[in-house]
Amino acid sequence: MMSTTVPMTERNLAHAEAIRMLKARYFRNMDQRDWEAMIDVFVDDAVMDMRSEMAALAHAGLAVDPQAGLIEGRPAILQAMSSALVGTITVHHGHMGEIDILSDNEAEGIWPMRDVILMPEGSPVRQLRGYGHYHERYRRVAEGEWRIAHLRLSRLLIEWI
């Protein structure tokens, strides 16, 4: 990832800006629980890899399947996200994304991130503060809009409170 195989022309800068806006919508839609708007963030056959996240949550004593977390297809991703966040309050911040435009229709990105998740009443922990990176691949759909095709979260640090 991040090979910078295509030069940053004016057109590619416009693609990179569109991807930045896409990622901003991802964070906002998640925190506001706007699942209808989240439909336009992912391609139909998107893949979300949260396996390391599930293992960390299970290790903290939360009732999740540590083997789960590889989610395929936009409907399954939206269902998993909405179910996982029931009763929580979240704040997600993405920082200084590195975007590599591979072609007019494909790109990759890495986003440093920080999130705070306030857990529902009765959880073994009150709050998660996380730091890490989103590793993503993007595809431009027929309408010309960029969407997330593959997303993997890798955490560097989790603080349990």
Protein Blocks (a to p, Z undefined) as FASTA:
>chain_A
ZZllaccdfklmmmmmmmmmmmmmmmmmmmnopaklmmmmpcfkbccdfklmmmmmmmno
pacdfkgoiaghjklmmmmmmmmmgoiacddddehiadddfbfkbccdddddddddddde
hiabfbdcddddddddddddfkopacdfbdcdddfbdcdZZ
